[in-house]
Amino acid sequence: MLKKISALLLVVLTITLTSCNEDFLETKPTDAISAGDALSTPENMALVLNGLHRLMYAQAGIIPGGSNSRAGMQYWIPMFDVLTGDLIHTARANGWMRAELQWNVHTLETSESVSQLWYQRYHFIASCNAIINKVEEDGLTIDANMSNILGQAYAYRAWAYHSLVTTYAKGYLIGNPSTDPGVPLLFKTEAPYTSEPRSSVQAIYDQINLDLGKSIEFFENASARVDKSQLNINAAYGIKARVALSEGDWQAASDAAKKAREGYPLINEADWKSGFNTVDLSEVIWGGNVIQSETTFFRSYFYYISPTFQGSQNRGNPKTISKEVYDAIPDTDYRADLFLPMAPNTNGAAANGEGGSFLTDPNYDTEEDFDAAKAEIVSKWGVTTRHNTHPYMHVKFRQKNPGTIDPDDVIYMRSSEMYLIEAEAEAMMNDVTGAQTALKPLAEERDSAFDVTVFDTKEKLMDQIKLQRRVELYGEGFSWLDHIRWDEGIDLTNSGAAEVLYQAGFKQDKPSLNDAWIWKIPQREIDANPNLTEADQN
């Protein structure tokens, strides 16, 4: 946060070299591009935004405060489900995210994840500030293209602040937003580039909502986006729906969710079972369109989550769903097909001590049956013979080219989430009919026998909505904020997770009673920021 904006924009432009205008690059060497040049035309501002689209999923070692060990949302999405035990690790494997699931990372102010998330989000904010301030200071013409640029800049800034305030501060609904310390609120792009003190949680939310209002206003007169890696008015409404849900503004959440999903019809059974590896799915509103030359190899989303990616993390550590969640899925719900409760436990290093052969796996009595079950999974789902399997493993996230390290797209927002946001918001307003109406299209599409009339009270609806979120959005990174919003702790006793592996992450008290849910501020930030002291540490 203390780096000059010119240096930041140089980095962002470096990330976009493959799409930059050749004449611009030939007249200005990349090590001499100033912030003024980077923002001198709408075309160059668009290049800065392209850099942010890439930073959503790129390794960030060239970003000050960044590291090649984290590749943006490719890391954060699975991590936020791992932290709560909704995406269960079955073995130590090569160690990736083991410290996270044991709650030894976000609680440590010197950890890589704490630092990386903080600085990456503030780089988004700084870049958006530069664009927004430049347009205002120079009185630039606001045509359709500039409206698109500003719509994206305001939406990105809101998204980044929401990400920060929901991790490094106490949850809105379980705290006192007007007095709880939030995160620094930055608008400057001129010297001395000094960071600010922590603003209140309420002040951050107020700014987020102002930014989203401006974003939507600009998008209403904007040119169309090129692809789904760019934000548009639907994505802005989707962010607004998430923000409103987290602050308990139920009506705003419901209204925004309806608008976000317009034009993004629900996927059918075939698409739901196709691997979740492309933004071309009809209900994807926003996602990273990853191309071959942009692969992050062993830092990719599918490396951390997919049972088919050719890497040691997944070969030795199949990811499972909680037994309790799986057992609650009706047999008529086709999503159940993507979780394999009877997969043989082939891993001799499985944390539950039941892996390696039919002799230790309680589900199998003969070697023949054990081997046949593994062979069927290999044949049907693209899992290779080198990959271990485990009871309750998922096959939801599979590569287009299974058994390789080829890159695949990363999905950030789907219309399914918006149906669930609307349903929850309506239920929280005690509108049973409204919640049923919102939930019905999604649930009936997934479950041929679903009867929404069974859920005829707020309590029944909320229980069902929670189940639907845990099944529909499994592995998509929402469970951390769900636990905070619902004020639910963690107890993995009946989940299938092994306490010897999870340690402190096996049980955690609910967020309203447990400040360990609040991330530590990076120590390097407290050391460098003159407006923060040790007293500001969470």
C-alpha positions as CSV (number, residue, x, y, z in Angstrom):
1,M,0.0,0.0,0.0
2,L,3.0,2.3,0.2
3,K,4.1,1.7,-3.3
4,K,3.8,4.4,-5.9
5,I,0.8,4.1,-8.2
6,S,3.1,4.4,-11.2
7,A,4.9,1.3,-10.1
8,L,1.6,-0.5,-9.7
9,L,0.4,0.5,-13.1
10,L,3.7,-0.7,-14.6
11,V,3.1,-4.1,-13.1
12,V,-0.5,-4.2,-14.3
13,L,0.5,-3.3,-17.8
14,T,3.3,-5.9,-17.7
15,I,0.6,-8.5,-17.1
16,T,-1.3,-7.4,-20.2
17,L,1.6,-7.4,-22.7
18,T,-0.1,-10.1,-24.8
19,S,-3.1,-7.8,-25.5
20,C,-1.3,-4.4,-25.6
21,N,-1.3,-2.1,-28.6
22,E,2.0,-2.8,-30.5
23,D,2.6,0.9,-31.3
24,F,2.2,1.9,-27.7
25,L,4.7,-0.7,-26.6
26,E,7.2,0.2,-29.3
27,T,7.2,3.9,-28.4
28,K,7.4,3.4,-24.7
29,P,9.6,0.6,-23.2
30,T,7.8,-1.3,-20.5
31,D,10.2,-0.1,-17.8
32,A,9.5,3.5,-18.6
33,I,5.7,3.6,-18.7
34,S,4.5,6.2,-16.3
35,A,1.1,6.3,-14.5
36,G,0.3,9.3,-16.8
37,D,0.9,7.3,-19.9
38,A,-1.0,4.3,-18.6
39,L,-4.1,6.5,-18.0
40,S,-3.6,8.8,-21.0
41,T,-6.4,7.3,-23.2
42,P,-9.5,5.2,-22.7
43,E,-7.7,2.4,-24.5
44,N,-4.8,2.4,-22.1
45,M,-7.3,2.5,-19.1
46,A,-8.9,-0.6,-20.6
47,L,-5.4,-2.2,-20.6
48,V,-5.1,-1.5,-16.9
49,L,-8.5,-3.2,-16.4
50,N,-7.3,-6.2,-18.5
51,G,-4.4,-6.5,-16.1
52,L,-6.9,-6.7,-13.2
53,H,-8.9,-9.4,-15.1
54,R,-5.7,-11.4,-15.3
55,L,-4.7,-10.7,-11.7
56,M,-7.9,-12.4,-10.7
57,Y,-6.3,-15.8,-11.5
58,A,-2.6,-15.0,-12.2
59,Q,0.4,-15.8,-10.1
60,A,1.2,-12.5,-8.4
61,G,4.9,-12.6,-7.7
62,I,5.5,-9.4,-9.7
63,I,3.0,-7.5,-7.5
64,P,4.6,-5.8,-4.5
65,G,3.5,-7.9,-1.5
66,G,2.6,-10.8,-3.9
67,S,3.9,-14.3,-4.3
68,N,4.0,-16.9,-7.0
69,S,2.7,-19.4,-4.4
70,R,-0.8,-17.9,-4.7
71,A,-2.7,-17.3,-8.0
72,G,-5.5,-15.1,-7.0
73,M,-9.0,-16.6,-7.0
74,Q,-7.6,-19.9,-8.0
75,Y,-6.2,-20.2,-4.5
76,W,-8.8,-18.2,-2.5
77,I,-11.9,-20.0,-3.8
78,P,-11.0,-23.4,-2.6
79,M,-9.3,-22.1,0.5
80,F,-12.4,-20.4,1.8
81,D,-14.3,-23.8,1.6
82,V,-11.3,-25.6,3.1
83,L,-11.2,-23.4,6.2
84,T,-14.7,-24.4,7.2
85,G,-14.4,-28.1,6.4
86,D,-17.0,-27.9,3.6
87,L,-14.3,-29.0,1.2
88,I,-12.6,-31.8,3.1
89,H,-9.0,-32.9,2.7
90,T,-8.4,-36.6,3.2
91,A,-4.6,-36.7,3.6
92,R,-1.5,-34.6,4.3
93,A,-0.4,-35.0,0.7
94,N,2.3,-32.4,-0.2
95,G,1.1,-29.9,2.4
96,W,-0.8,-27.3,0.3
97,M,-3.5,-25.7,2.5
98,R,-2.8,-28.0,5.4
99,A,-1.9,-25.1,7.6
100,E,-5.0,-23.2,6.4
101,L,-7.3,-26.0,7.4
102,Q,-5.6,-26.3,10.8
103,W,-6.3,-22.6,11.4
104,N,-2.6,-21.8,11.5
105,V,-2.6,-19.3,8.7
106,H,-5.3,-16.6,8.8
107,T,-4.6,-16.3,12.6
108,L,-0.9,-15.6,12.0
109,E,0.1,-12.0,11.0
110,T,3.3,-13.1,9.2
111,S,1.7,-15.8,7.0
112,E,1.8,-15.7,3.3
113,S,-1.9,-16.0,2.8
114,V,-2.7,-13.1,5.2
115,S,-0.2,-10.8,3.4
116,Q,-1.1,-11.9,-0.1
117,L,-4.9,-11.4,0.2
118,W,-4.4,-8.0,1.8
119,Y,-2.0,-6.6,-0.8
120,Q,-3.6,-8.1,-3.8
121,R,-7.0,-6.5,-2.9
122,Y,-5.4,-3.1,-2.3
123,H,-3.7,-3.3,-5.6
124,F,-7.1,-3.7,-7.2
125,I,-8.3,-0.7,-5.2
126,A,-5.2,1.4,-6.1
127,S,-5.6,0.7,-9.8
128,C,-9.3,1.5,-9.7
129,N,-8.6,4.7,-7.8
130,A,-6.2,5.8,-10.5
131,I,-8.7,5.3,-13.3
132,I,-11.6,6.9,-11.4
133,N,-9.5,9.9,-10.2
134,K,-8.0,10.5,-13.7
135,V,-11.4,10.7,-15.4
136,E,-12.7,13.1,-12.8
137,E,-9.6,15.3,-12.6
138,D,-9.3,15.7,-16.4
139,G,-13.0,15.9,-17.1
140,L,-12.9,13.2,-19.7
141,T,-15.8,12.5,-22.0
142,I,-18.1,9.8,-20.7
143,D,-19.2,7.9,-23.7
144,A,-20.2,4.2,-23.9
145,N,-16.7,2.9,-23.8
146,M,-15.7,5.2,-20.9
147,S,-18.9,4.1,-19.1
148,N,-17.8,0.5,-19.4
149,I,-14.4,1.4,-18.0
150,L,-15.8,3.3,-15.0
151,G,-18.5,0.7,-14.4
152,Q,-15.8,-2.0,-14.1
153,A,-13.5,0.2,-12.0
154,Y,-16.2,1.1,-9.4
155,A,-17.4,-2.6,-9.3
156,Y,-13.9,-3.9,-8.8
157,R,-13.2,-1.4,-6.0
158,A,-16.4,-2.4,-4.3
159,W,-15.6,-6.1,-4.7
160,A,-12.1,-5.6,-3.3
161,Y,-13.3,-3.7,-0.3
162,H,-16.0,-6.2,0.5
163,S,-13.4,-9.0,0.3
164,L,-11.2,-7.1,2.8
165,V,-13.9,-6.1,5.3
166,T,-15.3,-9.6,5.4
167,T,-12.0,-11.1,6.3
168,Y,-10.0,-8.6,8.3
169,A,-13.0,-7.3,10.3
170,K,-15.8,-8.7,12.3
171,G,-18.9,-9.9,10.5
172,Y,-21.5,-7.1,9.9
173,L,-24.4,-9.1,11.4
174,I,-22.6,-10.3,14.5
175,G,-20.8,-7.1,15.4
176,N,-21.3,-3.4,15.8
177,P,-20.6,-2.0,12.4
178,S,-20.5,1.6,13.4
179,T,-17.7,1.1,15.9
180,D,-16.0,-2.1,14.8
181,P,-12.7,-1.4,13.1
182,G,-12.7,-2.2,9.4
183,V,-9.9,-1.7,7.0
184,P,-8.1,1.5,5.6
185,L,-10.2,3.4,3.1
186,L,-8.0,4.7,0.3
187,F,-8.7,7.1,-2.5
188,K,-5.4,8.8,-3.1
189,T,-3.3,8.3,-6.2
190,E,-0.9,11.2,-5.6
191,A,2.2,11.5,-3.4
192,P,2.9,10.8,-0.6
193,Y,0.8,7.6,-1.1
194,T,0.5,7.2,2.6
195,S,-1.9,4.6,3.9
196,E,-4.8,5.5,6.1
197,P,-6.0,4.4,9.5
198,R,-8.7,1.7,9.8
199,S,-12.2,3.0,9.0
200,S,-15.2,1.5,10.7
201,V,-16.9,-1.5,9.2
202,Q,-19.9,0.7,8.5
203,A,-17.8,3.3,6.7
204,I,-16.4,0.6,4.4
205,Y,-19.9,-0.8,3.6
206,D,-21.2,2.7,2.9
207,Q,-18.4,3.2,0.4
208,I,-19.0,-0.2,-1.2
209,N,-22.6,0.6,-1.7
210,L,-21.8,4.1,-3.1
211,D,-19.4,2.4,-5.6
212,L,-21.9,-0.2,-6.6
213,G,-24.5,2.5,-7.2
214,K,-22.1,4.4,-9.5
215,S,-21.0,1.2,-11.2
216,I,-24.6,0.2,-12.1
217,E,-25.3,3.8,-13.2
218,F,-22.3,3.7,-15.6
219,F,-23.1,0.2,-16.9
220,E,-26.6,1.3,-17.9
221,N,-25.0,3.3,-20.7
222,A,-22.0,1.2,-21.3
223,S,-20.7,-0.7,-24.3
224,A,-20.9,-4.5,-24.2
225,R,-18.1,-6.5,-22.5
226,V,-15.8,-8.6,-24.7
227,D,-16.1,-11.8,-22.6
228,K,-17.1,-13.0,-19.1
229,S,-13.7,-12.2,-17.5
230,Q,-14.8,-8.5,-17.7
231,L,-17.5,-7.2,-15.3
232,N,-20.9,-6.0,-16.6
233,I,-24.1,-4.8,-15.1
234,N,-25.1,-8.3,-14.1
235,A,-21.9,-8.9,-12.3
236,A,-22.3,-5.5,-10.5
237,Y,-25.8,-6.5,-9.4
238,G,-24.4,-9.9,-8.3
239,I,-21.7,-8.2,-6.1
240,K,-24.5,-5.9,-4.7
241,A,-26.6,-8.9,-3.9
242,R,-23.7,-10.5,-2.0
243,V,-22.9,-7.3,-0.1
244,A,-26.5,-6.7,0.9
245,L,-26.9,-10.3,2.0
246,S,-23.8,-10.0,4.3
247,E,-25.2,-6.8,5.9
248,G,-28.7,-8.1,6.3
249,D,-30.3,-5.6,3.8
250,W,-32.6,-8.4,2.7
251,Q,-34.8,-6.4,0.3
252,A,-31.8,-5.0,-1.5
253,A,-30.2,-8.5,-1.7
254,S,-33.4,-10.0,-3.2
255,D,-33.8,-7.2,-5.7
256,A,-30.2,-7.2,-6.8
257,A,-30.1,-11.0,-7.1
258,K,-33.1,-10.9,-9.5
259,K,-31.4,-8.4,-11.8
260,A,-28.0,-10.2,-11.6
261,R,-29.4,-13.4,-13.1
262,E,-31.3,-11.9,-15.9
263,G,-30.2,-13.4,-19.2
264,Y,-28.2,-16.3,-17.5
265,P,-30.5,-19.3,-17.5
266,L,-29.9,-22.2,-15.2
267,I,-27.8,-25.1,-16.5
268,N,-29.3,-28.5,-17.0
269,E,-28.2,-31.9,-15.7
270,A,-25.7,-32.5,-18.5
271,D,-24.0,-29.2,-18.0
272,W,-24.0,-29.6,-14.2
273,K,-22.1,-32.9,-14.7
274,S,-19.7,-31.5,-17.3
275,G,-16.9,-30.5,-14.9
276,F,-17.5,-26.8,-14.1
277,N,-14.4,-26.0,-16.2
278,T,-15.7,-23.3,-18.6
279,V,-17.3,-19.9,-18.3
280,D,-19.3,-20.8,-21.4
281,L,-21.9,-22.5,-19.2
282,S,-25.2,-20.5,-19.6
283,E,-25.5,-19.5,-16.0
284,V,-21.9,-18.2,-15.5
285,I,-22.2,-14.4,-15.0
286,W,-18.5,-13.7,-14.3
287,G,-15.4,-15.9,-14.5
288,G,-11.8,-16.1,-15.5
289,N,-11.4,-17.0,-19.1
290,V,-8.0,-18.8,-18.8
291,I,-6.1,-19.5,-22.0
292,Q,-3.3,-22.0,-22.6
293,S,-0.5,-19.4,-22.4
294,E,-1.8,-18.1,-19.0
295,T,-1.7,-21.4,-17.2
296,T,-0.5,-21.3,-13.6
297,F,0.3,-25.0,-13.6
298,F,0.6,-26.3,-10.0
299,R,-1.0,-23.1,-8.6
300,S,-4.3,-23.5,-10.5
301,Y,-7.8,-23.9,-9.1
302,F,-8.0,-27.4,-10.5
303,Y,-4.7,-28.4,-8.9
304,Y,-6.2,-27.6,-5.5
305,I,-9.6,-29.1,-6.1
306,S,-10.0,-31.5,-9.1
307,P,-9.7,-35.3,-8.8
308,T,-8.4,-35.4,-12.4
309,F,-5.6,-32.8,-12.4
310,Q,-2.2,-34.5,-12.7
311,G,-0.5,-33.2,-9.5
312,S,0.6,-34.6,-6.2
313,Q,-1.8,-32.5,-4.2
314,N,-4.8,-34.2,-5.7
315,R,-3.3,-37.6,-6.5
316,G,-2.5,-38.0,-2.8
317,N,-5.4,-36.0,-1.3
318,P,-8.9,-36.6,-2.9
319,K,-11.3,-33.9,-1.7
320,T,-14.6,-35.0,-0.2
321,I,-18.0,-33.6,0.8
322,S,-19.2,-33.8,4.4
323,K,-21.0,-37.1,5.1
324,E,-23.7,-35.2,6.8
325,V,-24.3,-33.0,3.8
326,Y,-24.2,-35.9,1.4
327,D,-26.6,-37.9,3.4
328,A,-29.1,-35.1,3.3
329,I,-29.2,-35.0,-0.5
330,P,-32.3,-36.8,-1.8
331,D,-31.8,-39.7,-4.2
332,T,-33.8,-37.9,-6.8
333,D,-31.3,-35.0,-6.9
334,Y,-28.8,-35.5,-9.7
335,R,-26.1,-33.5,-7.9
336,A,-25.7,-36.5,-5.6
337,D,-24.2,-38.4,-8.6
338,L,-21.1,-36.1,-8.4
339,F,-20.2,-37.4,-5.0
340,L,-19.0,-41.0,-4.5
341,P,-19.7,-42.4,-1.1
342,M,-18.5,-45.9,-2.0
343,A,-15.3,-44.9,-3.6
344,P,-12.6,-47.2,-2.3
345,N,-10.0,-45.7,0.0
346,T,-6.9,-46.5,-2.0
347,N,-4.5,-44.1,-0.2
348,G,-2.3,-45.8,2.3
349,A,-1.6,-42.4,3.8
350,A,-5.2,-41.4,4.2
351,A,-5.6,-39.5,7.5
352,N,-8.5,-41.6,8.7
353,G,-6.2,-44.7,8.8
354,E,-8.6,-46.8,6.6
355,G,-6.8,-46.5,3.3
356,G,-4.5,-48.7,1.2
357,S,-6.5,-51.8,0.4
358,F,-9.7,-53.8,1.0
359,L,-8.1,-55.0,4.3
360,T,-8.4,-51.6,5.8
361,D,-11.4,-50.1,3.9
362,P,-14.5,-51.1,5.8
363,N,-16.7,-50.8,2.7
364,Y,-15.0,-53.8,0.9
365,D,-14.5,-57.4,1.8
366,T,-12.5,-58.6,-1.2
367,E,-9.6,-57.3,-3.3
368,E,-11.6,-58.0,-6.5
369,D,-14.5,-55.7,-5.4
370,F,-12.1,-53.0,-4.2
371,D,-10.1,-53.0,-7.5
372,A,-13.3,-53.1,-9.6
373,A,-14.7,-50.0,-7.8
374,K,-11.5,-48.0,-8.5
375,A,-11.5,-49.2,-12.1
376,E,-15.0,-48.0,-12.6
377,I,-14.2,-44.5,-11.3
378,V,-11.2,-44.3,-13.6
379,S,-13.3,-45.3,-16.6
380,K,-16.3,-43.1,-15.9
381,W,-14.8,-39.8,-14.5
382,G,-11.4,-39.3,-16.0
383,V,-9.5,-40.1,-12.8
384,T,-6.2,-41.7,-13.7
385,T,-4.8,-44.9,-12.2
386,R,-2.2,-42.8,-10.4
387,H,-4.9,-40.9,-8.5
388,N,-6.1,-42.2,-5.1
389,T,-9.8,-42.4,-4.4
390,H,-11.6,-41.9,-1.1
391,P,-15.2,-42.4,0.2
392,Y,-17.4,-39.4,-0.4
393,M,-14.9,-37.9,-2.9
394,H,-16.3,-35.4,-5.4
395,V,-16.0,-35.5,-9.2
396,K,-17.8,-32.1,-9.6
397,F,-14.7,-30.2,-10.9
398,R,-13.1,-32.1,-13.7
399,Q,-10.8,-30.8,-16.5
400,K,-11.7,-30.6,-20.1
401,N,-8.6,-32.7,-20.7
402,P,-8.4,-35.0,-17.6
403,G,-5.1,-36.4,-16.4
404,T,-3.1,-33.3,-17.6
405,I,-2.0,-30.0,-16.1
406,D,-3.8,-28.0,-18.8
407,P,-5.5,-24.8,-17.6
408,D,-9.3,-24.4,-17.3
409,D,-11.6,-21.5,-16.6
410,V,-12.3,-20.3,-13.1
411,I,-16.0,-19.5,-12.3
412,Y,-16.6,-16.5,-9.9
413,M,-20.4,-16.0,-10.1
414,R,-23.3,-18.1,-11.3
415,S,-27.0,-17.4,-11.5
416,S,-27.7,-20.4,-9.1
417,E,-26.1,-18.3,-6.4
418,M,-28.5,-15.5,-7.1
419,Y,-31.6,-17.7,-6.8
420,L,-30.2,-18.8,-3.4
421,I,-29.5,-15.2,-2.3
422,E,-33.0,-14.2,-3.2
423,A,-34.5,-17.2,-1.4
424,E,-32.5,-16.5,1.8
425,A,-33.3,-12.8,1.7
426,E,-37.1,-13.5,1.3
427,A,-37.0,-16.1,4.1
428,M,-35.2,-13.6,6.4
429,M,-38.0,-11.1,5.7
430,N,-40.5,-13.8,6.8
431,D,-41.9,-13.9,3.2
432,V,-42.5,-17.7,3.0
433,T,-44.2,-17.5,-0.4
434,G,-41.5,-15.2,-1.8
435,A,-38.7,-17.5,-0.6
436,Q,-40.5,-20.6,-2.0
437,T,-40.9,-18.8,-5.4
438,A,-37.2,-18.0,-5.5
439,L,-36.0,-21.4,-4.5
440,K,-38.4,-23.4,-6.7
441,P,-36.8,-23.0,-10.1
442,L,-33.3,-24.0,-9.0
443,A,-34.3,-26.9,-6.7
444,E,-36.8,-28.4,-9.2
445,E,-34.2,-28.3,-11.9
446,R,-31.8,-30.3,-9.7
447,D,-34.3,-32.6,-8.1
448,S,-37.1,-34.1,-10.1
449,A,-39.1,-34.8,-6.9
450,F,-38.6,-31.5,-5.1
451,D,-41.7,-30.1,-3.5
452,V,-41.2,-26.5,-2.2
453,T,-44.5,-26.6,-0.3
454,V,-42.9,-28.8,2.3
455,F,-40.8,-25.9,3.4
456,D,-43.7,-23.7,4.8
457,T,-42.0,-21.8,7.6
458,K,-39.0,-19.5,7.8
459,E,-37.1,-22.1,9.8
460,K,-37.7,-25.0,7.4
461,L,-36.8,-22.7,4.4
462,M,-33.6,-21.6,6.0
463,D,-32.5,-25.2,6.7
464,Q,-33.3,-26.1,3.1
465,I,-31.5,-23.0,1.7
466,K,-28.4,-23.8,3.7
467,L,-28.4,-27.4,2.4
468,Q,-28.9,-26.1,-1.2
469,R,-26.0,-23.7,-0.8
470,R,-23.7,-26.4,0.5
471,V,-24.5,-28.8,-2.3
472,E,-25.0,-26.4,-5.3
473,L,-22.0,-24.1,-4.4
474,Y,-19.7,-26.8,-3.1
475,G,-16.1,-26.0,-3.8
476,E,-17.0,-22.4,-5.1
477,G,-15.7,-20.6,-2.0
478,F,-18.8,-19.3,-0.2
479,S,-18.9,-21.4,3.0
480,W,-16.6,-19.0,5.0
481,L,-19.0,-16.1,4.6
482,D,-22.0,-18.4,5.0
483,H,-20.7,-19.5,8.4
484,I,-20.1,-15.9,9.5
485,R,-23.5,-14.7,8.2
486,W,-25.3,-17.6,9.9
487,D,-23.1,-17.4,13.0
488,E,-22.3,-21.1,12.8
489,G,-19.2,-22.7,14.2
490,I,-17.3,-25.7,12.9
491,D,-17.7,-29.3,14.2
492,L,-16.4,-31.9,11.8
493,T,-17.1,-34.9,14.1
494,N,-19.5,-36.6,11.7
495,S,-18.2,-35.1,8.5
496,G,-15.6,-37.8,7.6
497,A,-12.7,-35.4,8.3
498,A,-9.9,-36.7,10.4
499,E,-9.2,-34.8,13.6
500,V,-5.5,-35.8,13.5
501,L,-5.2,-33.8,10.2
502,Y,-7.5,-30.9,11.0
503,Q,-6.4,-30.3,14.6
504,A,-7.6,-26.8,15.6
505,G,-9.7,-26.6,12.5
506,F,-11.8,-29.6,13.5
507,K,-13.9,-27.6,15.9
508,Q,-14.3,-23.8,16.2
509,D,-16.8,-21.9,18.2
510,K,-19.3,-19.7,16.3
511,P,-18.0,-16.3,15.0
512,S,-19.9,-14.1,17.4
513,L,-18.0,-15.8,20.3
514,N,-14.7,-16.4,18.5
515,D,-12.5,-13.6,17.1
516,A,-10.3,-16.2,15.4
517,W,-12.7,-15.8,12.5
518,I,-11.2,-12.4,11.9
519,W,-8.0,-12.5,9.8
520,K,-4.8,-10.9,11.2
521,I,-3.6,-7.8,9.5
522,P,-0.2,-8.4,7.8
523,Q,2.6,-7.5,10.2
524,R,4.4,-5.8,7.4
525,E,1.5,-3.5,6.9
526,I,1.5,-2.5,10.6
527,D,5.3,-2.0,10.5
528,A,5.1,0.2,7.4
529,N,1.8,2.1,7.8
530,P,2.3,5.2,10.1
531,N,-1.4,5.2,10.8
532,L,-1.5,1.7,12.2
533,T,0.0,0.4,15.4
534,E,0.1,-2.9,17.2
535,A,-3.1,-1.8,18.9
536,D,-4.8,-2.1,15.5
537,Q,-4.0,-5.7,15.2
538,N,-7.0,-8.1,15.2
